[in-house]
Amino acid sequence: MNVRTLLLAPALVALLGCQSPGAPTGTPVSTPVPTPAATAASGVEGLVADLKARGVDAKMGSPFLAEPMGGQGMSVCVGAETLQVYAFFDHEAALAASVKINRNDPSNVGNAIVEWNGPPRFWLRDRVIVLYLGDNAATDAALRGLLGQPFAESREPGRGFLPNPPCQ
């Protein structure tokens, strides 16, 4: 051992000893808090079941291309309104995708700029990210009642370049 190693070793031990085991290396600025599931079911099916349990007319819609969010895109029909649900393998993958969404300007998703077809509101629940672009007060209230406050939202309506998957 050389003299420099002997001098640095106690300082390194003291520095590492001050950290608690499993302490995070950094605090994400915009990490959404997952909302608790009302039922044991998770994913898109669990969301539909929980909406139905609250008396909301909800059903599975059709798949859609999930870019730029990632995951698997599945629409959920709430009456005639459309929710876009991005399903991921697990909560960690959904959380990683959610931190790419700018909280104050959800048109910024990672390196992409998205022109949503309505004012975007995003919720994180278990392994899904829920997006609602509509302006129906009852649908918005049902989602807030089930999922809490959105982790990202904008009042800007967007330009409507990306169509919503249709619900009939």
Wavefront OBJ file of the C-alpha trace (Angstrom):
o trace
v 0.000 0.000 0.000
v 1.216 3.474 -0.688
v 0.884 6.540 1.558
v -1.908 8.137 -0.512
v -4.078 4.992 -0.197
v -3.555 4.958 3.558
v -4.561 8.627 3.845
v -7.677 8.319 1.635
v -9.034 5.074 3.119
v -10.305 6.591 6.441
v -11.950 9.492 4.598
v -13.698 7.099 2.215
v -14.901 4.891 5.076
v -16.228 7.950 6.937
v -18.012 9.210 3.833
v -19.614 5.857 3.019
v -20.532 5.262 6.650
v -22.696 8.405 6.670
v -25.048 7.059 4.003
v -27.925 4.855 5.024
v -28.195 1.508 3.222
v -30.344 1.771 0.145
v -30.338 5.575 0.248
v -31.222 7.055 -3.130
v -28.380 8.631 -5.036
v -30.563 11.534 -6.134
v -34.100 12.754 -5.686
v -36.155 12.872 -8.892
v -37.807 16.253 -9.253
v -40.985 15.085 -10.931
v -41.610 11.590 -9.597
v -45.360 11.011 -9.466
v -46.730 9.137 -6.506
v -48.642 5.998 -7.500
v -52.274 5.972 -6.478
v -53.511 2.931 -4.578
v -55.583 0.450 -6.511
v -59.111 -0.028 -5.194
v -59.068 -3.698 -6.220
v -56.445 -6.408 -6.389
v -56.545 -6.299 -10.213
v -53.936 -4.122 -11.843
v -53.317 -2.734 -15.266
v -55.982 -1.691 -17.729
v -58.446 -4.367 -16.593
v -58.163 -3.192 -12.981
v -58.777 0.411 -14.031
v -61.943 -0.573 -15.934
v -63.150 -2.705 -12.999
v -62.578 0.127 -10.520
v -64.390 2.641 -12.735
v -67.340 0.244 -13.042
v -67.354 -0.289 -9.259
v -67.832 3.485 -8.919
v -70.835 3.391 -11.241
v -69.001 4.681 -14.322
v -69.913 3.191 -17.728
v -66.423 1.931 -18.670
v -65.205 -0.742 -21.070
v -62.070 -1.796 -22.893
v -61.565 -0.066 -26.212
v -59.054 -0.735 -28.940
v -55.252 -0.866 -28.964
v -53.294 2.081 -30.315
v -49.657 2.936 -31.047
v -48.175 4.041 -27.700
v -45.461 6.352 -28.981
v -43.881 8.495 -27.648
v -44.868 7.146 -24.227
v -43.935 3.516 -24.763
v -45.579 0.481 -23.260
v -48.736 -0.933 -24.799
v -51.513 1.483 -25.709
v -55.121 0.526 -24.964
v -58.072 2.862 -25.082
v -60.708 2.726 -22.363
v -64.175 4.013 -23.171
v -65.925 5.995 -20.459
v -69.312 6.579 -22.041
v -68.438 8.230 -25.363
v -65.188 9.634 -23.919
v -61.800 8.033 -24.612
v -59.009 7.463 -22.123
v -55.601 6.520 -23.457
v -53.959 4.004 -21.147
v -50.294 3.080 -21.459
v -49.634 -0.309 -19.844
v -46.155 -1.347 -18.755
v -44.607 -4.570 -17.466
v -44.416 -3.270 -13.892
v -44.685 -0.141 -11.768
v -40.998 0.703 -12.161
v -41.313 0.786 -15.958
v -44.439 2.968 -15.733
v -42.677 5.271 -13.277
v -39.666 5.563 -15.589
v -41.965 6.545 -18.472
v -43.920 9.006 -16.305
v -40.878 11.034 -15.309
v -40.325 11.818 -18.998
v -43.577 13.833 -19.007
v -43.112 17.487 -18.116
v -45.428 18.206 -15.153
v -46.169 21.776 -16.193
v -46.127 21.301 -19.949
v -47.178 17.727 -20.829
v -46.638 18.457 -24.515
v -42.981 17.706 -23.703
v -42.528 13.947 -23.410
v -38.849 13.114 -23.226
v -37.311 14.538 -26.394
v -40.674 14.650 -28.211
v -43.086 17.543 -28.511
v -46.661 16.265 -28.751
v -49.660 18.264 -29.923
v -52.420 16.553 -27.935
v -56.009 16.608 -29.140
v -57.263 18.363 -25.994
v -55.943 19.460 -22.601
v -53.789 16.560 -21.337
v -54.080 15.187 -17.808
v -51.863 12.276 -16.741
v -52.235 9.886 -13.813
v -49.896 7.109 -12.709
v -51.498 4.029 -11.201
v -49.604 0.851 -10.513
v -48.243 -0.212 -13.925
v -50.306 2.113 -16.133
v -50.278 5.756 -17.124
v -53.743 7.165 -17.803
v -54.207 10.095 -20.206
v -57.475 12.007 -20.530
v -57.777 14.673 -23.219
v -61.503 15.409 -23.005
v -63.432 18.240 -21.433
v -66.321 16.303 -19.848
v -66.564 17.442 -16.210
v -68.141 14.169 -15.031
v -65.370 12.054 -16.581
v -62.702 14.337 -15.148
v -64.335 14.169 -11.697
v -64.604 10.360 -11.856
v -60.920 10.062 -12.723
v -59.869 12.475 -9.983
v -62.097 10.631 -7.512
v -60.486 7.295 -8.362
v -56.908 8.327 -9.181
v -56.402 11.589 -7.264
v -54.896 14.699 -8.791
v -53.039 14.263 -12.087
v -49.264 14.339 -11.828
v -49.108 16.405 -15.039
v -51.750 18.565 -16.650
v -52.243 21.484 -18.967
v -55.209 23.680 -19.724
v -53.938 24.242 -23.264
v -56.114 22.356 -25.759
v -53.351 21.466 -28.214
v -53.841 21.486 -31.965
v -55.466 18.154 -32.514
v -52.853 16.534 -34.743
v -53.101 13.177 -32.973
v -56.589 11.690 -33.064
v -58.015 9.958 -29.998
v -58.797 6.281 -30.476
v -62.584 6.260 -30.992
v -65.163 5.035 -28.504
v -68.747 4.339 -29.526
l 1 2 3 4 5 6 7 8 9 10 11 12 13 14 15 16 17 18 19 20 21 22 23 24 25 26 27 28 29 30 31 32 33 34 35 36 37 38 39 40 41 42 43 44 45 46 47 48 49 50 51 52 53 54 55 56 57 58 59 60 61 62 63 64 65 66 67 68 69 70 71 72 73 74 75 76 77 78 79 80 81 82 83 84 85 86 87 88 89 90 91 92 93 94 95 96 97 98 99 100 101 102 103 104 105 106 107 108 109 110 111 112 113 114 115 116 117 118 119 120 121 122 123 124 125 126 127 128 129 130 131 132 133 134 135 136 137 138 139 140 141 142 143 144 145 146 147 148 149 150 151 152 153 154 155 156 157 158 159 160 161 162 163 164 165 166 167 168
